[in-house]
Amino acid sequence: MAKNDPRVDSFTEFASAASPRLRHALTCVLGVEAGKDAASEALAYGWENWDRVAAMENPVGYLYVVGRNRGMRQRKNRVMFPEPPADHTPWVEPALPSSLQALPERQRQTVMLIHGYGWTQMEVAELLGVSKTTVQQHLERGVVKLRKSLGVSQ
């Protein structure tokens, strides 16, 4: 490819914007390391098929599905969130990782993306290919389950 190939520029611009979103979303599903790997694989697939992917209505959502599917095939264990170190003050509620892991996948995704990474409900809806109302329902149900699991009242 030529140095000033518009295809390269187009993909580079897309990947710069999409990479953090893909990594965050796939981390919610697959865990930290597998999520990073799946995001990289999805972007590599996107580059290899850029002409087709670029023409899609929701290329980030499509690559999310590619990454999730590849990551799920490679995953041997359930999602593992790092446990807080025992000899230090935890950076989170110590029971939070296991409580998050116990949530259904979509509830965990919405809670992590919205409360953990600051995404909007519309951004999550677009990524997952669902309505904003569906995202709101997953979020509300996930937060209720987390509060119950952690013994937190409003």
C-alpha positions in Angstrom: 0.0 0.0 0.0 1.1 3.5 -0.8 2.2 5.7 2.0 -0.7 8.2 1.6 -3.3 5.5 0.9 -6.7 6.9 2.0 -7.7 3.4 3.1 -4.8 3.4 5.6 -5.8 6.9 6.9 -9.4 5.9 7.1 -8.7 2.7 9.1 -6.2 4.5 11.4 -8.7 7.2 12.3 -11.4 4.6 12.9 -9.1 2.4 15.0 -7.9 5.3 17.1 -11.5 6.1 18.1 -12.8 2.5 18.3 -9.9 0.8 20.1 -10.6 2.0 23.7 -14.4 1.4 23.3 -13.8 -2.2 22.0 -11.2 -2.9 24.8 -13.6 -1.6 27.5 -16.6 -3.5 26.2 -14.7 -6.8 25.7 -13.0 -6.5 29.1 -16.5 -6.5 30.6 -17.3 -9.8 29.0 -14.0 -11.6 28.9 -11.9 -10.1 31.7 -8.9 -7.9 31.5 -6.3 -9.8 29.5 -8.7 -11.7 27.2 -10.6 -8.5 26.6 -7.4 -6.7 25.4 -6.5 -9.7 23.2 -10.0 -9.9 21.7 -10.0 -6.2 20.9 -6.7 -6.5 19.1 -8.0 -9.5 17.2 -11.2 -7.7 16.3 -9.2 -4.7 15.0 -6.9 -6.9 13.0 -10.0 -8.5 11.4 -11.3 -5.0 10.8 -8.2 -4.1 8.9 -8.2 -7.3 6.8 -11.8 -6.6 5.8 -11.8 -2.8 6.0 -13.6 -2.2 2.7 -16.6 -4.3 3.9 -16.4 -3.2 7.6 -16.1 0.5 6.7 -19.4 0.3 4.7 -21.3 -1.0 7.7 -23.8 1.0 9.7 -22.2 0.1 13.0 -18.6 -1.1 12.4 -17.7 -0.9 16.1 -20.6 -3.0 17.1 -19.7 -5.6 14.4 -16.1 -5.7 15.6 -17.3 -6.1 19.1 -19.2 -9.2 18.1 -16.2 -10.5 16.2 -13.9 -10.0 19.3 -16.5 -11.4 21.7 -17.0 -14.6 19.6 -13.2 -15.1 19.2 -12.6 -14.5 22.8 -15.4 -16.8 23.9 -13.9 -19.6 21.9 -10.5 -19.2 23.5 -11.7 -18.6 27.0 -11.4 -21.6 29.3 -12.7 -20.1 32.6 -15.3 -17.5 33.5 -14.5 -13.8 33.5 -11.9 -13.1 36.1 -11.7 -9.7 37.6 -8.6 -9.0 39.6 -9.0 -9.4 43.3 -7.9 -6.5 45.5 -4.5 -7.2 47.1 -4.9 -8.6 50.6 -2.0 -6.7 52.1 -3.1 -3.2 50.8 -6.2 -1.0 51.1 -8.4 -2.2 48.3 -9.1 0.1 45.5 -12.7 -1.2 45.4 -15.1 -2.9 47.7 -13.5 -6.4 48.2 -16.6 -8.2 47.3 -17.2 -6.2 44.1 -15.2 -8.5 41.7 -17.2 -11.6 42.6 -20.5 -9.7 42.6 -19.8 -8.4 39.1 -18.8 -11.8 38.0 -22.1 -13.2 39.2 -24.2 -10.8 37.1 -25.6 -12.0 33.8 -23.4 -10.9 30.9 -25.5 -8.0 29.6 -26.1 -6.6 33.0 -22.3 -6.7 33.8 -21.5 -5.1 30.5 -23.9 -2.2 31.0 -22.9 -1.6 34.6 -19.2 -1.7 33.8 -19.4 0.5 30.7 -21.8 3.1 32.2 -20.6 3.3 35.8 -17.0 2.0 35.3 -16.0 3.7 32.1 -18.5 6.6 31.9 -20.2 5.6 28.6 -23.7 6.9 27.9 -26.7 4.6 27.6 -26.9 5.5 23.9 -23.3 4.5 23.3 -23.8 1.2 25.0 -27.1 0.6 23.0 -25.3 1.3 19.8 -22.4 -1.0 20.6 -24.6 -3.9 21.7 -27.2 -3.3 18.9 -30.1 -2.9 21.4 -32.4 0.0 22.3 -31.6 2.5 25.0 -34.6 1.2 27.0 -33.1 -2.3 27.0 -29.7 -0.9 28.2 -31.5 1.0 30.9 -33.3 -2.1 32.0 -30.1 -4.1 32.2 -28.4 -1.3 34.1 -31.2 -1.0 36.6 -31.4 -4.7 37.2 -27.6 -5.1 37.4 -27.3 -2.3 40.0 -30.2 -3.8 42.1 -28.4 -7.2 42.1 -25.1 -5.6 43.0 -26.6 -3.6 45.8 -28.3 -6.7 47.2 -25.1 -8.8 46.8 -23.0 -6.2 48.5 -25.6 -5.5 51.2 -25.9 -1.8 50.2 -29.1 0.1 50.5 -29.9 3.2 48.6 
